[in-house]
Amino acid sequence: MPKRDVPSTASFAETTPDGRLFAPSAARNAGPLGDLLADLAPARGSALELASGTGQHVAAFAAR
């Protein structure tokens, strides 16, 4: 199958007026993912997040 360009209308994240990226799906699932992290992650220490995309998940978890 040949590689195809993604149409501009298929964007999963939108740029907000202040320049940040916003993905509606990330906003919807940040709570459940944060709950899972709170249950599984150690209470102390450091973590490295890779390929965070918009950064909404880590920002929501850090705000807890």
mmCIF file of the N, C-alpha and C atoms, coordinates in Angstrom:
data_MODEL
# 
_entry.id   MODEL 
# 
loop_
_atom_site.group_PDB 
_atom_site.id 
_atom_site.type_symbol 
_atom_site.label_atom_id 
_atom_site.label_alt_id 
_atom_site.label_comp_id 
_atom_site.label_asym_id 
_atom_site.label_entity_id 
_atom_site.label_seq_id 
_atom_site.pdbx_PDB_ins_code 
_atom_site.Cartn_x 
_atom_site.Cartn_y 
_atom_site.Cartn_z 
_atom_site.occupancy 
_atom_site.B_iso_or_equiv 
_atom_site.pdbx_formal_charge 
_atom_site.auth_seq_id 
_atom_site.auth_comp_id 
_atom_site.auth_asym_id 
_atom_site.auth_atom_id 
_atom_site.pdbx_PDB_model_num 
ATOM 1   N N  . MET A 1 1  ? 0.853   -1.171 0.000  1.00 0.00 ? 1  MET A N  1 
ATOM 2   C CA . MET A 1 1  ? 0.000   0.000  0.000  1.00 0.00 ? 1  MET A CA 1 
ATOM 3   C C  . MET A 1 1  ? 0.900   1.236  0.000  1.00 0.00 ? 1  MET A C  1 
ATOM 4   N N  . PRO A 1 2  ? 0.643   2.170  -0.868 1.00 0.00 ? 2  PRO A N  1 
ATOM 5   C CA . PRO A 1 2  ? 1.483   3.377  -0.916 1.00 0.00 ? 2  PRO A CA 1 
ATOM 6   C C  . PRO A 1 2  ? 1.212   4.291  0.280  1.00 0.00 ? 2  PRO A C  1 
ATOM 7   N N  . LYS A 1 3  ? 2.250   5.007  0.677  1.00 0.00 ? 3  LYS A N  1 
ATOM 8   C CA . LYS A 1 3  ? 2.106   5.981  1.759  1.00 0.00 ? 3  LYS A CA 1 
ATOM 9   C C  . LYS A 1 3  ? 1.271   7.146  1.256  1.00 0.00 ? 3  LYS A C  1 
ATOM 10  N N  . ARG A 1 4  ? 0.324   7.568  2.075  1.00 0.00 ? 4  ARG A N  1 
ATOM 11  C CA . ARG A 1 4  ? -0.566  8.665  1.690  1.00 0.00 ? 4  ARG A CA 1 
ATOM 12  C C  . ARG A 1 4  ? -0.402  9.828  2.654  1.00 0.00 ? 4  ARG A C  1 
ATOM 13  N N  . ASP A 1 5  ? -0.557  11.010 2.137  1.00 0.00 ? 5  ASP A N  1 
ATOM 14  C CA . ASP A 1 5  ? -0.536  12.196 2.984  1.00 0.00 ? 5  ASP A CA 1 
ATOM 15  C C  . ASP A 1 5  ? -1.842  12.292 3.761  1.00 0.00 ? 5  ASP A C  1 
ATOM 16  N N  . VAL A 1 6  ? -1.740  12.717 5.009  1.00 0.00 ? 6  VAL A N  1 
ATOM 17  C CA . VAL A 1 6  ? -2.933  12.920 5.828  1.00 0.00 ? 6  VAL A CA 1 
ATOM 18  C C  . VAL A 1 6  ? -3.547  14.253 5.437  1.00 0.00 ? 6  VAL A C  1 
ATOM 19  N N  . PRO A 1 7  ? -4.850  14.275 5.150  1.00 0.00 ? 7  PRO A N  1 
ATOM 20  C CA . PRO A 1 7  ? -5.474  15.552 4.783  1.00 0.00 ? 7  PRO A CA 1 
ATOM 21  C C  . PRO A 1 7  ? -5.443  16.545 5.941  1.00 0.00 ? 7  PRO A C  1 
ATOM 22  N N  . SER A 1 8  ? -5.397  17.811 5.617  1.00 0.00 ? 8  SER A N  1 
ATOM 23  C CA . SER A 1 8  ? -5.330  18.840 6.659  1.00 0.00 ? 8  SER A CA 1 
ATOM 24  C C  . SER A 1 8  ? -6.548  18.813 7.569  1.00 0.00 ? 8  SER A C  1 
ATOM 25  N N  . THR A 1 9  ? -7.660  18.289 7.091  1.00 0.00 ? 9  THR A N  1 
ATOM 26  C CA . THR A 1 9  ? -8.876  18.214 7.904  1.00 0.00 ? 9  THR A CA 1 
ATOM 27  C C  . THR A 1 9  ? -8.823  17.074 8.914  1.00 0.00 ? 9  THR A C  1 
ATOM 28  N N  . ALA A 1 10 ? -7.776  16.238 8.905  1.00 0.00 ? 10 ALA A N  1 
ATOM 29  C CA . ALA A 1 10 ? -7.685  15.086 9.796  1.00 0.00 ? 10 ALA A CA 1 
ATOM 30  C C  . ALA A 1 10 ? -6.870  15.376 11.048 1.00 0.00 ? 10 ALA A C  1 
ATOM 31  N N  . SER A 1 11 ? -6.624  16.627 11.346 1.00 0.00 ? 11 SER A N  1 
ATOM 32  C CA . SER A 1 11 ? -5.809  16.962 12.510 1.00 0.00 ? 11 SER A CA 1 
ATOM 33  C C  . SER A 1 11 ? -6.487  16.493 13.789 1.00 0.00 ? 11 SER A C  1 
ATOM 34  N N  . PHE A 1 12 ? -5.707  15.850 14.655 1.00 0.00 ? 12 PHE A N  1 
ATOM 35  C CA . PHE A 1 12 ? -6.242  15.369 15.920 1.00 0.00 ? 12 PHE A CA 1 
ATOM 36  C C  . PHE A 1 12 ? -6.047  16.383 17.035 1.00 0.00 ? 12 PHE A C  1 
ATOM 37  N N  . ALA A 1 13 ? -5.204  17.362 16.808 1.00 0.00 ? 13 ALA A N  1 
ATOM 38  C CA . ALA A 1 13 ? -4.956  18.404 17.805 1.00 0.00 ? 13 ALA A CA 1 
ATOM 39  C C  . ALA A 1 13 ? -5.099  19.758 17.132 1.00 0.00 ? 13 ALA A C  1 
ATOM 40  N N  . GLU A 1 14 ? -5.637  20.689 17.883 1.00 0.00 ? 14 GLU A N  1 
ATOM 41  C CA . GLU A 1 14 ? -5.824  22.044 17.369 1.00 0.00 ? 14 GLU A CA 1 
ATOM 42  C C  . GLU A 1 14 ? -4.921  22.990 18.144 1.00 0.00 ? 14 GLU A C  1 
ATOM 43  N N  . THR A 1 15 ? -4.496  24.042 17.506 1.00 0.00 ? 15 THR A N  1 
ATOM 44  C CA . THR A 1 15 ? -3.691  25.057 18.172 1.00 0.00 ? 15 THR A CA 1 
ATOM 45  C C  . THR A 1 15 ? -4.622  26.044 18.862 1.00 0.00 ? 15 THR A C  1 
ATOM 46  N N  . THR A 1 16 ? -4.370  26.297 20.149 1.00 0.00 ? 16 THR A N  1 
ATOM 47  C CA . THR A 1 16 ? -5.179  27.253 20.900 1.00 0.00 ? 16 THR A CA 1 
ATOM 48  C C  . THR A 1 16 ? -4.679  28.666 20.616 1.00 0.00 ? 16 THR A C  1 
ATOM 49  N N  . PRO A 1 17 ? -5.447  29.683 20.982 1.00 0.00 ? 17 PRO A N  1 
ATOM 50  C CA . PRO A 1 17 ? -5.007  31.061 20.733 1.00 0.00 ? 17 PRO A CA 1 
ATOM 51  C C  . PRO A 1 17 ? -3.644  31.399 21.346 1.00 0.00 ? 17 PRO A C  1 
ATOM 52  N N  . ASP A 1 18 ? -3.283  30.721 22.451 1.00 0.00 ? 18 ASP A N  1 
ATOM 53  C CA . ASP A 1 18 ? -1.976  31.005 23.061 1.00 0.00 ? 18 ASP A CA 1 
ATOM 54  C C  . ASP A 1 18 ? -0.859  30.121 22.509 1.00 0.00 ? 18 ASP A C  1 
ATOM 55  N N  . GLY A 1 19 ? -1.149  29.333 21.462 1.00 0.00 ? 19 GLY A N  1 
ATOM 56  C CA . GLY A 1 19 ? -0.120  28.556 20.782 1.00 0.00 ? 19 GLY A CA 1 
ATOM 57  C C  . GLY A 1 19 ? 0.047   27.125 21.259 1.00 0.00 ? 19 GLY A C  1 
ATOM 58  N N  . ARG A 1 20 ? -0.666  26.731 22.311 1.00 0.00 ? 20 ARG A N  1 
ATOM 59  C CA . ARG A 1 20 ? -0.561  25.346 22.785 1.00 0.00 ? 20 ARG A CA 1 
ATOM 60  C C  . ARG A 1 20 ? -1.410  24.431 21.912 1.00 0.00 ? 20 ARG A C  1 
ATOM 61  N N  . LEU A 1 21 ? -1.070  23.140 21.915 1.00 0.00 ? 21 LEU A N  1 
ATOM 62  C CA . LEU A 1 21 ? -1.882  22.159 21.209 1.00 0.00 ? 21 LEU A CA 1 
ATOM 63  C C  . LEU A 1 21 ? -2.947  21.623 22.151 1.00 0.00 ? 21 LEU A C  1 
ATOM 64  N N  . PHE A 1 22 ? -4.141  21.370 21.616 1.00 0.00 ? 22 PHE A N  1 
ATOM 65  C CA . PHE A 1 22 ? -5.250  20.827 22.396 1.00 0.00 ? 22 PHE A CA 1 
ATOM 66  C C  . PHE A 1 22 ? -5.879  19.695 21.607 1.00 0.00 ? 22 PHE A C  1 
ATOM 67  N N  . ALA A 1 23 ? -5.962  18.526 22.223 1.00 0.00 ? 23 ALA A N  1 
ATOM 68  C CA . ALA A 1 23 ? -6.622  17.373 21.613 1.00 0.00 ? 23 ALA A CA 1 
ATOM 69  C C  . ALA A 1 23 ? -7.835  17.018 22.466 1.00 0.00 ? 23 ALA A C  1 
ATOM 70  N N  . PRO A 1 24 ? -9.035  17.057 21.893 1.00 0.00 ? 24 PRO A N  1 
ATOM 71  C CA . PRO A 1 24 ? -10.229 16.726 22.670 1.00 0.00 ? 24 PRO A CA 1 
ATOM 72  C C  . PRO A 1 24 ? -10.162 15.340 23.314 1.00 0.00 ? 24 PRO A C  1 
ATOM 73  N N  . SER A 1 25 ? -9.603  14.357 22.613 1.00 0.00 ? 25 SER A N  1 
ATOM 74  C CA . SER A 1 25 ? -9.513  13.012 23.186 1.00 0.00 ? 25 SER A CA 1 
ATOM 75  C C  . SER A 1 25 ? -8.613  12.998 24.419 1.00 0.00 ? 25 SER A C  1 
ATOM 76  N N  . ALA A 1 26 ? -7.532  13.757 24.401 1.00 0.00 ? 26 ALA A N  1 
ATOM 77  C CA . ALA A 1 26 ? -6.649  13.827 25.570 1.00 0.00 ? 26 ALA A CA 1 
ATOM 78  C C  . ALA A 1 26 ? -7.372  14.481 26.741 1.00 0.00 ? 26 ALA A C  1 
ATOM 79  N N  . ALA A 1 27 ? -8.171  15.482 26.467 1.00 0.00 ? 27 ALA A N  1 
ATOM 80  C CA . ALA A 1 27 ? -8.939  16.136 27.530 1.00 0.00 ? 27 ALA A CA 1 
ATOM 81  C C  . ALA A 1 27 ? -9.946  15.161 28.141 1.00 0.00 ? 27 ALA A C  1 
ATOM 82  N N  . ARG A 1 28 ? -10.554 14.326 27.295 1.00 0.00 ? 28 ARG A N  1 
ATOM 83  C CA . ARG A 1 28 ? -11.551 13.367 27.784 1.00 0.00 ? 28 ARG A CA 1 
ATOM 84  C C  . ARG A 1 28 ? -10.938 12.267 28.641 1.00 0.00 ? 28 ARG A C  1 
ATOM 85  N N  . ASN A 1 29 ? -9.745  11.791 28.276 1.00 0.00 ? 29 ASN A N  1 
ATOM 86  C CA . ASN A 1 29 ? -9.221  10.633 28.997 1.00 0.00 ? 29 ASN A CA 1 
ATOM 87  C C  . ASN A 1 29 ? -8.120  10.967 30.000 1.00 0.00 ? 29 ASN A C  1 
ATOM 88  N N  . ALA A 1 30 ? -7.831  12.234 30.229 1.00 0.00 ? 30 ALA A N  1 
ATOM 89  C CA . ALA A 1 30 ? -6.791  12.613 31.192 1.00 0.00 ? 30 ALA A CA 1 
ATOM 90  C C  . ALA A 1 30 ? -7.150  12.155 32.606 1.00 0.00 ? 30 ALA A C  1 
ATOM 91  N N  . GLY A 1 31 ? -8.397  12.253 32.986 1.00 0.00 ? 31 GLY A N  1 
ATOM 92  C CA . GLY A 1 31 ? -8.824  11.824 34.324 1.00 0.00 ? 31 GLY A CA 1 
ATOM 93  C C  . GLY A 1 31 ? -8.616  10.338 34.560 1.00 0.00 ? 31 GLY A C  1 
ATOM 94  N N  . PRO A 1 32 ? -9.167  9.474  33.691 1.00 0.00 ? 32 PRO A N  1 
ATOM 95  C CA . PRO A 1 32 ? -8.957  8.034  33.875 1.00 0.00 ? 32 PRO A CA 1 
ATOM 96  C C  . PRO A 1 32 ? -7.483  7.624  33.813 1.00 0.00 ? 32 PRO A C  1 
ATOM 97  N N  . LEU A 1 33 ? -6.712  8.229  32.922 1.00 0.00 ? 33 LEU A N  1 
ATOM 98  C CA . LEU A 1 33 ? -5.286  7.897  32.863 1.00 0.00 ? 33 LEU A CA 1 
ATOM 99  C C  . LEU A 1 33 ? -4.567  8.366  34.125 1.00 0.00 ? 33 LEU A C  1 
ATOM 100 N N  . GLY A 1 34 ? -4.940  9.523  34.629 1.00 0.00 ? 34 GLY A N  1 
ATOM 101 C CA . GLY A 1 34 ? -4.351  10.013 35.871 1.00 0.00 ? 34 GLY A CA 1 
ATOM 102 C C  . GLY A 1 34 ? -4.677  9.112  37.047 1.00 0.00 ? 34 GLY A C  1 
ATOM 103 N N  . ASP A 1 35 ? -5.918  8.612  37.089 1.00 0.00 ? 35 ASP A N  1 
ATOM 104 C CA . ASP A 1 35 ? -6.304  7.679  38.150 1.00 0.00 ? 35 ASP A CA 1 
ATOM 105 C C  . ASP A 1 35 ? -5.454  6.413  38.091 1.00 0.00 ? 35 ASP A C  1 
ATOM 106 N N  . LEU A 1 36 ? -5.234  5.899  36.891 1.00 0.00 ? 36 LEU A N  1 
ATOM 107 C CA . LEU A 1 36 ? -4.412  4.704  36.717 1.00 0.00 ? 36 LEU A CA 1 
ATOM 108 C C  . LEU A 1 36 ? -2.973  4.960  37.157 1.00 0.00 ? 36 LEU A C  1 
ATOM 109 N N  . LEU A 1 37 ? -2.419  6.095  36.742 1.00 0.00 ? 37 LEU A N  1 
ATOM 110 C CA . LEU A 1 37 ? -1.055  6.438  37.162 1.00 0.00 ? 37 LEU A CA 1 
ATOM 111 C C  . LEU A 1 37 ? -0.958  6.571  38.679 1.00 0.00 ? 37 LEU A C  1 
ATOM 112 N N  . ALA A 1 38 ? -1.956  7.186  39.281 1.00 0.00 ? 38 ALA A N  1 
ATOM 113 C CA . ALA A 1 38 ? -1.938  7.362  40.734 1.00 0.00 ? 38 ALA A CA 1 
ATOM 114 C C  . ALA A 1 38 ? -1.936  6.011  41.448 1.00 0.00 ? 38 ALA A C  1 
ATOM 115 N N  . ASP A 1 39 ? -2.611  5.022  40.872 1.00 0.00 ? 39 ASP A N  1 
ATOM 116 C CA . ASP A 1 39 ? -2.654  3.684  41.465 1.00 0.00 ? 39 ASP A CA 1 
ATOM 117 C C  . ASP A 1 39 ? -1.355  2.910  41.249 1.00 0.00 ? 39 ASP A C  1 
ATOM 118 N N  . LEU A 1 40 ? -0.711  3.092  40.105 1.00 0.00 ? 40 LEU A N  1 
ATOM 119 C CA . LEU A 1 40 ? 0.429   2.254  39.734 1.00 0.00 ? 40 LEU A CA 1 
ATOM 120 C C  . LEU A 1 40 ? 1.797   2.885  39.961 1.00 0.00 ? 40 LEU A C  1 
ATOM 121 N N  . ALA A 1 41 ? 1.889   4.179  39.857 1.00 0.00 ? 41 ALA A N  1 
ATOM 122 C CA . ALA A 1 41 ? 3.191   4.845  39.951 1.00 0.00 ? 41 ALA A CA 1 
ATOM 123 C C  . ALA A 1 41 ? 3.609   4.992  41.411 1.00 0.00 ? 41 ALA A C  1 
ATOM 124 N N  . PRO A 1 42 ? 4.914   4.954  41.671 1.00 0.00 ? 42 PRO A N  1 
ATOM 125 C CA . PRO A 1 42 ? 5.368   5.190  43.045 1.00 0.00 ? 42 PRO A CA 1 
ATOM 126 C C  . PRO A 1 42 ? 5.048   6.619  43.484 1.00 0.00 ? 42 PRO A C  1 
ATOM 127 N N  . ALA A 1 43 ? 4.904   6.806  44.783 1.00 0.00 ? 43 ALA A N  1 
ATOM 128 C CA . ALA A 1 43 ? 4.560   8.129  45.316 1.00 0.00 ? 43 ALA A CA 1 
ATOM 129 C C  . ALA A 1 43 ? 5.692   9.130  45.150 1.00 0.00 ? 43 ALA A C  1 
ATOM 130 N N  . ARG A 1 44 ? 6.922   8.651  45.040 1.00 0.00 ? 44 ARG A N  1 
ATOM 131 C CA . ARG A 1 44 ? 8.083   9.533  44.900 1.00 0.00 ? 44 ARG A CA 1 
ATOM 132 C C  . ARG A 1 44 ? 8.971   9.029  43.785 1.00 0.00 ? 44 ARG A C  1 
ATOM 133 N N  . GLY A 1 45 ? 9.769   9.947  43.273 1.00 0.00 ? 45 GLY A N  1 
ATOM 134 C CA . GLY A 1 45 ? 10.731  9.567  42.246 1.00 0.00 ? 45 GLY A CA 1 
ATOM 135 C C  . GLY A 1 45 ? 10.588  10.428 41.020 1.00 0.00 ? 45 GLY A C  1 
ATOM 136 N N  . SER A 1 46 ? 11.287  10.039 40.005 1.00 0.00 ? 46 SER A N  1 
ATOM 137 C CA . SER A 1 46 ? 11.270  10.774 38.743 1.00 0.00 ? 46 SER A CA 1 
ATOM 138 C C  . SER A 1 46 ? 10.697  9.892  37.651 1.00 0.00 ? 46 SER A C  1 
ATOM 139 N N  . ALA A 1 47 ? 10.182  10.527 36.635 1.00 0.00 ? 47 ALA A N  1 
ATOM 140 C CA . ALA A 1 47 ? 9.652   9.796  35.489 1.00 0.00 ? 47 ALA A CA 1 
ATOM 141 C C  . ALA A 1 47 ? 10.019  10.553 34.228 1.00 0.00 ? 47 ALA A C  1 
ATOM 142 N N  . LEU A 1 48 ? 10.158  9.830  33.166 1.00 0.00 ? 48 LEU A N  1 
ATOM 143 C CA . LEU A 1 48 ? 10.429  10.413 31.862 1.00 0.00 ? 48 LEU A CA 1 
ATOM 144 C C  . LEU A 1 48 ? 9.289   10.028 30.942 1.00 0.00 ? 48 LEU A C  1 
ATOM 145 N N  . GLU A 1 49 ? 8.601   11.014 30.414 1.00 0.00 ? 49 GLU A N  1 
ATOM 146 C CA . GLU A 1 49 ? 7.517   10.742 29.479 1.00 0.00 ? 49 GLU A CA 1 
ATOM 147 C C  . GLU A 1 49 ? 8.039   10.960 28.073 1.00 0.00 ? 49 GLU A C  1 
ATOM 148 N N  . LEU A 1 50 ? 7.831   9.978  27.232 1.00 0.00 ? 50 LEU A N  1 
ATOM 149 C CA . LEU A 1 50 ? 8.253   10.054 25.835 1.00 0.00 ? 50 LEU A CA 1 
ATOM 150 C C  . LEU A 1 50 ? 7.037   10.153 24.937 1.00 0.00 ? 50 LEU A C  1 
ATOM 151 N N  . ALA A 1 51 ? 7.177   10.876 23.861 1.00 0.00 ? 51 ALA A N  1 
ATOM 152 C CA . ALA A 1 51 ? 6.121   11.000 22.854 1.00 0.00 ? 51 ALA A CA 1 
ATOM 153 C C  . ALA A 1 51 ? 4.819   11.479 23.480 1.00 0.00 ? 51 ALA A C  1 
ATOM 154 N N  . SER A 1 52 ? 4.887   12.561 24.229 1.00 0.00 ? 52 SER A N  1 
ATOM 155 C CA . SER A 1 52 ? 3.709   13.031 24.954 1.00 0.00 ? 52 SER A CA 1 
ATOM 156 C C  . SER A 1 52 ? 2.722   13.807 24.093 1.00 0.00 ? 52 SER A C  1 
ATOM 157 N N  . GLY A 1 53 ? 3.046   14.048 22.845 1.00 0.00 ? 53 GLY A N  1 
ATOM 158 C CA . GLY A 1 53 ? 2.097   14.736 21.963 1.00 0.00 ? 53 GLY A CA 1 
ATOM 159 C C  . GLY A 1 53 ? 1.806   16.138 22.451 1.00 0.00 ? 53 GLY A C  1 
ATOM 160 N N  . THR A 1 54 ? 0.563   16.386 22.844 1.00 0.00 ? 54 THR A N  1 
ATOM 161 C CA . THR A 1 54 ? 0.172   17.719 23.292 1.00 0.00 ? 54 THR A CA 1 
ATOM 162 C C  . THR A 1 54 ? 0.668   18.031 24.697 1.00 0.00 ? 54 THR A C  1 
ATOM 163 N N  . GLY A 1 55 ? 1.014   17.022 25.460 1.00 0.00 ? 55 GLY A N  1 
ATOM 164 C CA . GLY A 1 55 ? 1.446   17.227 26.841 1.00 0.00 ? 55 GLY A CA 1 
ATOM 165 C C  . GLY A 1 55 ? 0.298   17.367 27.823 1.00 0.00 ? 55 GLY A C  1 
ATOM 166 N N  . GLN A 1 56 ? -0.933  17.220 27.350 1.00 0.00 ? 56 GLN A N  1 
ATOM 167 C CA . GLN A 1 56 ? -2.090  17.406 28.214 1.00 0.00 ? 56 GLN A CA 1 
ATOM 168 C C  . GLN A 1 56 ? -2.143  16.386 29.345 1.00 0.00 ? 56 GLN A C  1 
ATOM 169 N N  . HIS A 1 57 ? -1.784  15.126 29.064 1.00 0.00 ? 57 HIS A N  1 
ATOM 170 C CA . HIS A 1 57 ? -1.871  14.106 30.104 1.00 0.00 ? 57 HIS A CA 1 
ATOM 171 C C  . HIS A 1 57 ? -0.906  14.396 31.243 1.00 0.00 ? 57 HIS A C  1 
ATOM 172 N N  . VAL A 1 58 ? 0.340   14.669 30.914 1.00 0.00 ? 58 VAL A N  1 
ATOM 173 C CA . VAL A 1 58 ? 1.323   14.914 31.969 1.00 0.00 ? 58 VAL A CA 1 
ATOM 174 C C  . VAL A 1 58 ? 1.008   16.209 32.715 1.00 0.00 ? 58 VAL A C  1 
ATOM 175 N N  . ALA A 1 59 ? 0.503   17.206 32.021 1.00 0.00 ? 59 ALA A N  1 
ATOM 176 C CA . ALA A 1 59 ? 0.140   18.460 32.683 1.00 0.00 ? 59 ALA A CA 1 
ATOM 177 C C  . ALA A 1 59 ? -1.015  18.242 33.653 1.00 0.00 ? 59 ALA A C  1 
ATOM 178 N N  . ALA A 1 60 ? -2.001  17.448 33.250 1.00 0.00 ? 60 ALA A N  1 
ATOM 179 C CA . ALA A 1 60 ? -3.137  17.168 34.127 1.00 0.00 ? 60 ALA A CA 1 
ATOM 180 C C  . ALA A 1 60 ? -2.693  16.360 35.341 1.00 0.00 ? 60 ALA A C  1 
ATOM 181 N N  . PHE A 1 61 ? -1.812  15.375 35.124 1.00 0.00 ? 61 PHE A N  1 
ATOM 182 C CA . PHE A 1 61 ? -1.345  14.564 36.244 1.00 0.00 ? 61 PHE A CA 1 
ATOM 183 C C  . PHE A 1 61 ? -0.493  15.398 37.196 1.00 0.00 ? 61 PHE A C  1 
ATOM 184 N N  . ALA A 1 62 ? 0.349   16.256 36.672 1.00 0.00 ? 62 ALA A N  1 
ATOM 185 C CA . ALA A 1 62 ? 1.206   17.100 37.510 1.00 0.00 ? 62 ALA A CA 1 
ATOM 186 C C  . ALA A 1 62 ? 0.385   18.080 38.342 1.00 0.00 ? 62 ALA A C  1 
ATOM 187 N N  . ALA A 1 63 ? -0.782  18.457 37.852 1.00 0.00 ? 63 ALA A N  1 
ATOM 188 C CA . ALA A 1 63 ? -1.628  19.418 38.567 1.00 0.00 ? 63 ALA A CA 1 
ATOM 189 C C  . ALA A 1 63 ? -2.387  18.778 39.728 1.00 0.00 ? 63 ALA A C  1 
ATOM 190 N N  . ARG A 1 64 ? -2.362  17.460 39.842 1.00 0.00 ? 64 ARG A N  1 
ATOM 191 C CA . ARG A 1 64 ? -3.092  16.782 40.930 1.00 0.00 ? 64 ARG A CA 1 
ATOM 192 C C  . ARG A 1 64 ? -2.502  17.093 42.275 1.00 0.00 ? 64 ARG A C  1 
# 
